[in-house]
Structure formats: C-alpha cells, structure tokens
Amino acid sequence: MAALVGLSGCLEALEEHYQGSFQGLVPIEIHSEAERHYDLTLEAYESGTNRRTYDESYTVTANQSASPPHLDAVEQTLRVVKYGRDGEELAFREATITPNTKFVNVKLTDDNLILDVRRSGEPDGPGPTAEPEPDESVTNGSEPAGSATNESGPSDGETGNGDAPAPEREPPSDRDSTT
C-alpha cells in the first residue's frame, strides 16, 4: 500500500514538472497576395499575465508565403501588425488562441490583413468571410487598411468562448464613436 501512495506522489510531481510540455502546437502560415512586400510582426501574449509568449518579424515579398515557428496551443492573444514602407502601422488583427486552435492563416493583400483561425470541431469553411455571431463585430476589411491608427489595447469586443472563431480586429475609427 505504501508503494502505491509513493507512486501516486511521484506521478503528481512529474505531472506538475511537465505541465505545459505536452500542450499542442499551432502552425502558422503567411500568404501574400499583395503586389509589393510588407513587413509583419506577430506577437502573442499570455491571457491573464500579459507576458509575451511569441515575437516574430517578417518581410513578406509579393505573392510569396512564409511559415513562422508554431505557437503553443494555450490561452493567449495573437496580434499581427502590417507595416508600410516607412514603418507606419497600416493594419492589425488580433485573435484568441486556445488549446482548441489547430491552425492560423495570415493573408496579406495591398488593401487588407486577414486572420483565419481554425479550431477543432469547426467545419472547414471560408473562415474570415463567414458571417459573425450577433455579439461579434467583424468588418473584414470593409474600411481601407490605413484609415485609422490604434494606440490602445484590444477592444472590448473580445468574446471569450474558446470554440468560436476568433473575431478579427481593426483599429477604431472616428465613425465608430459617432453613434
């Protein structure tokens, strides 16, 4: 009996030691459909602590693809920023990454930046062009990418349900505050 108790304690210690090591990974792909090159940054921040967990920068040339290192499949916020030739921020998108996230596709065009986040249990569909849930506000690039700048953190429109598609975020515009 004492051996069984000792083995149980050993297993608990191993579980605590390796917690997080057995988590999944989320592949990321970047595809450019733009006519010229753009600089991108990809950053992720752990939910709750806001600790940076991922930081990558790329120059993506016209009609090329890139495969950055995988993200950890844990609760975190991924932020992708598109920069212009002079280093000005043209657009950004944010998405929540969860243990159910299976794949992130970043699509870059001259006019837009699109995040397509796939989660387990979701049908393979059009992703970013699908209709948003009633409580989500997704514009999918209906405004010009450089129409406004963002100097604040994530908007309050974050939905915390881990299995729903991640909403794309656009910088706030003057039009949003007139209602």
N, C-alpha and C positions, 0 to 999 in steps of 0.2 A: 504494500500500500504506500509506503514512504517513497518508493521508487517512482510510482505513478504521480505523486504530488510533485516530486522533484522534476520529473519530465515535463509536467504541466507548466511549472515555473520557468523552465528552460525555453519552452516553446513561446511563452508570453514574452520573454526577454528578446528572443530572436525576432518575433513579430514587431516589437517596439523598435528594435535596432534597424530593421529593414523596411519600416513603414515608409511608403513613398517610392521605394526602389522597384516595386512590382507594378507601378502605375503604367498606364499605356502611353503611347506617343501619338502625336497628331501630325501627320505630314502636311506640309505647306507647299503649294506651287504658285508661282507668279507667272502670269502670261500677259505679254504686252501686245495690244492691237493698235498701239499708237504709231504715229508717223515719225516720231523722234524719240530720243532717250529721255528718261525721267529718273530722278533719284527717289528712292523709297526708304523709309525706316519702318521697321517692325519692332514694336516693344510690347512686352506683356508684364502685367502687374498682378501679383497675388491678391485675391479677394481678402478683404479684412485688414491686412497689414500694409497693403500698397507697396510691398517690396518688389523691385524689378526682378523678373524671372527670365527675361528674354530680351536681347538687344542686338538687332542685325540691321545693317545698311547695305543697300544695293543700288547700282546704276543699271537700269534695265534698258537695253537698246531696243530700237524699233523692231516689232514683230519677232521678239525673242522670248524665251522662257528661262526661269531660274527656279532652283529647288533649294530653298534655305534649310538649315537644320530643323528637325522636328521640334514641336512644342511638347511639353509634358501635358498629359490629359488630366489636369487638375483645375479647380475653380480659379480662374484668372481672367483678366480683361486684356484682349489683344487690341493694340492700336496701330494702324497702318497710316502713314503720312506720305503724301505725294508732294514733291518739291519741284519748282520750276527751275529754269536755267540760272536765275540769280539767287537761288537758295530760298525763295519765298515759298511759304506753305500754300499749295493750291487746293488741296482737299485732304480730308482724313476720314477714316471709318474706324469704328470700334465694334467689337463683338465679344460676347462672353464665351469663354472656353470652359468646358466641363468634362468630367470623366466620360460622358456620352459623346463627345465630339470625336468624329472619325477623320475629318479632312477639312482643310481650309484652302480655298482657291481665291487668289487675288487677281482680278482682271483690271488691266491698266489700259485706258484709252486716252486720246488727247483731251477729251471733254469730261472724263469721269474716272472714278476709282470704285470698284465693286468688290465686296467681300461675299463669297459664297461659303457658308459654314454648313457642313453636313454632320448630322448626328445619327447615332444608331437608332433604328426604329423609324427613320424618316424614309419616305419613298424617294427614289431618285427622280427628281423633277427639276424644274427650271430654277429653283433656289431663289436668287435675288430678285427675279421678276415676278415671283409668286405674290399673291395678294397678302398684305399684312393682316395680323389679327386686329380686331377692333380697337384694342388698347395700345397698339403699336403705331408709331409714326415713322413710316419709311417712305422716303421720296425717291430713292434710286436714281439720283442724278437729274431730277427734273429742273434743277437750278443749274446755272453754269458753275463749274467746279471752283472757280476763283471769285465767286460773287461776294464772299464774306470771309472773315478770319475768325478763328476761335482762340480766345485767350483764357478760357475757363476749362474746368474739368469736364467729365462726362455729364451729359444732360440727365434730367430727372426721368426721362422716358425709359430707363432701363427696366426690362422685365426680367425677373429672376427665375423664371421657370426653366429648368435645365434641359428639358427635351424640346422646347420650341425653337424655331430658327432664330438666330441672333439678328436683332434689328441692325440695320446699317445706320450710321450716324453721319450727319452733315453739320457743318458749322452753323450756329444760329444766324439768322438773317434778320434784317430790320422788319421784313414782312411778318415774321413770326410774332413780334411784340406789338403789333397794331390791333390785335383783337382783344 
